[in-house]
Amino acid sequence: MNVKDKLIAIEAAAARHSTITLHDAGELYVENCTCVKSCDDSFITLCVYGMDITVAGTPLVLESFGVDGVKVTGKIHSLTLEEH
């Protein structure tokens, strides 16, 4: 295995792990989010490797979606994790 293949394998392995950080029930950060399945004022569903994360709250705002992850703000009531 050459260096390029090793780096690709390391990157793929890292993408299988997500970190979820909740600050004071008002800001949520999710790393390695692959897509946003749904988004409205009360529910946001995010996809990470192997599961969906549903955020419930009012009013929820998807602040950013990028290489650093996803930021959701609003009054967060609950998080639901569901394997797929």
Summary of the structure (lengths in Angstrom):
residues: 84
radius of gyration: 14.3
end to end distance: 31.3
largest distance: 49.6
contacts: 221
relative contact order: 0.21
helix: 14%
strand: 60%
